[in-house]
Amino acid sequence: MTISDSKIKTCVGRNIYSINELEKIYKKLYSNSKFHTHKIQNKLIKSVRKFEIQTIKEQEAKTILNKYHYLPTHNFVGRRICYRIIDSDTSELLALSIWANTPAPSLEARDKYLKFKNHKERVSGICKICANNVRFLILPYVQVPNLASMIISKVIKQLKSDWYYKYGDKLEYVETFVDPSLGFKGTCYLASNWKKIGMTKGYSFHGTGYTGMKGFYKMPKCNTKKIILFKVL
């Protein structure tokens, strides 16, 4: 079976599109984009001997994410580093891993896990030393068992040195949020020795406050609660 015979789910109305259909949509949306270095493979990748991690420009990462990821891709704010993961032997694109400083300077489950004693201790520098895996994408034609957890483990090691080189701060924690309403459990993170430390309350942080919380932007409705996965480095 080739990848063109398979089906994948997108977030647009929860519709199911074939790879060929997605390719047509992508060509219409990004016909003027200069980032066309990665093509859809015509066959599944079922084994990888070794892989490399490379930093890429944010715009290129966003273009690929818009093409393949089920979530809409907005501008990444604050500190961020974008990685692509390629097959060392074939140079084929395998995955993307995008990191930024934590979007939640105050997070109850994380505060309890780290045993922060007060507000000052909690917010003091947390955004400098805690990076969030805001997007992690394994390309749909890549079906290699355990590859995702191996990539995460190796990326974190490079992220620590890259973060210090770029921003001058030593990372102490990494985190990510997983949406269980879409069937995700964070298996690849748990396999890399991350810990499930709780759930978010369904609010999203935007600039000066949390949307979804009464009193902020007059939006009483909450977003989906996410699983918080966390790792002390």
C-alpha positions, -999 to +999 in steps of 0.1 A: +000+000+000+013+035-009+006+065+012-018+078-015-041+048-006-043+057+031-065+082+049-056+107+076-077+131+098-075+168+096-090+194+120-111+211+093-146+200+102-131+167+113-132+156+077-111+127+063-089+135+033-066+114+013-030+125+008-038+133-028-067+155-017-045+173+009-018+179-018-043+196-040-056+218-011-020+226-002-010+237-037-039+261-038-031+276-004+006+278-008+011+282-045+031+314-039+052+300-010+090+298-014+092+269+009+087+238-013+118+218-003+098+189+012+077+167-010+051+141-001+067+106-003+051+081-027+057+053-002+056+046+035+088+049+055+089+019+078+125+019+091+151+045+100+187+036+108+196+069+122+184+105+121+197+141+124+182+171+141+186+205+124+173+240+133+151+256+107+135+290+102+102+295+118+084+303+085+095+270+069+083+251+100+050+269+099+046+261+062+051+224+068+029+224+099+001+241+080+004+214+054+003+184+077-006+192+113-042+188+126-040+221+146-040+256+130-005+272+132-003+307+146+027+328+152+050+315+179+058+341+205+086+346+230+116+324+229+114+296+204+135+271+185+123+251+155+137+217+146+133+194+116+143+157+119+156+140+087+168+105+078+206+106+079+208+082+049+182+096+026+177+132+039+139+126+039+119+147+063+107+126+092+093+150+118+092+186+132+096+196+168+088+232+178+097+246+212+088+279+229+089+292+265+059+280+286+027+298+277+015+293+313+036+312+339+010+300+365-001+264+363-016+248+395-006+212+387+029+222+378+033+245+409+022+216+432+045+191+414+075+215+418+064+224+453+066+262+447+060+279+480+046+313+468+037+334+438+070+351+435+089+319+435+065+304+409+067+332+383+103+342+388+120+332+356+098+302+349+094+313+313+132+314+309+138+279+322+108+259+311+102+251+274+070+239+259+068+215+230+041+235+212+041+213+181+054+178+175+047+163+141+056+129+127+050+131+089+020+109+079+042+087+056+065+078+085+054+046+103+085+036+124+077+020+158+092+039+188+106+066+165+086+094+182+099+087+217+135+084+204+132+118+186+119+135+217+147+121+239+174+132+214+158+166+207+157+175+244+195+170+247+201+193+218+175+218+230+193+223+263+225+234+246+208+254+218+186+272+244+216+283+264+235+293+233+206+314+220+191+328+252+218+325+279+196+305+303+198+269+313+166+249+308+155+231+339+121+218+327+102+208+296+064+204+292+037+198+267-001+197+267-020+168+252-057+169+242-075+137+254-107+147+236-089+139+203-078+105+216-042+115+225-026+101+256+010+113+252+024+078+248+056+089+231+063+113+259+056+088+286+079+064+268+106+091+271+102+092+309+080+123+310+054+123+338+017+131+337+013+157+365-023+167+361-048+185+339-052+221+328-084+239+338-093+247+302-082+283+301-058+297+275-033+324+282-033+354+258-010+383+265-025+398+297-047+371+310-066+339+306-094+336+281-122+313+292-120+326+328-147+349+341-135+385+342-112+382+312-125+393+278-160+384+289-156+348+277-171+324+303-167+293+281-135+272+286-114+254+261-107+217+263-088+206+293-054+192+285-032+165+300+000+181+314+032+161+307+063+173+324+100+164+327+127+177+350+160+180+331 
